[in-house]
């Protein structure tokens, strides 16, 4: 998940920079890559939600009384 969010953010930063340089062809490629990473991220979150990921972590991390 962290890799995907980093890849998305890296594209955002590059796109902001390239907007100033008017590098449209490169911008188009970065937009396409960003959308692909965003799609992968959404799919990952949906899979985790389907498996009730947060409930499993809450259970695993809860402190047991001795």
N, C-alpha and C positions, 0 to 999 in steps of 0.2 A: 504494500500500500504506500509506504514512504517513497519507494522508487517512482511509482506512478505520479504521486503528487509533486515530487521534485521535477519529473519530466514535464509535467504540465506547467509548473511555475517557470522553469527554464525557458520554455517556449514563450510564455507571456513576457518575460524580460527581454528576450531577443526580438520579439515583435515590437515592443515599445521602442527599442533602439533602432530597428530597421525602418520604422515609420518616419523617423527623422531623416534617414538617408534615401528614402524612396526606392528601396530595393524590392519591387513588387513580385518578381519571380521567386525570390527566396522567401518572401513573406507568405506566398501561396503555399509553398511546401511546408513551412513551419505551422501554418494554420491547419493544414491537413494532418500533420503529425500530432499536433495538440489535440485535435478532435478524436484521433484514434486512441491516444492515451486517456483522454476523458471517458471514452466509451469503455475502455478496459477497466478503469477505476469504478465506474458505475456498475458494471457487471460484477466486480469483486464485492462491492458493498451489498448488492442485491443477494449474492450467494451467501454472504455472512449473515445477512438478515434472515434469510430462509432457514439457516441452521441455528438461529437464535444464539448467535455468537456471543453477544454481550451477557446473556444469562449464564452461559457456560463459564465465562470468565469470572463473573460475580461469584458463582458457586466455587470455582477453583481458588479464588483469592480470599474467600471469607476465612476468618480466623476460627479455628475450632477451639472450643473450651476443653481444657484438660481436666 
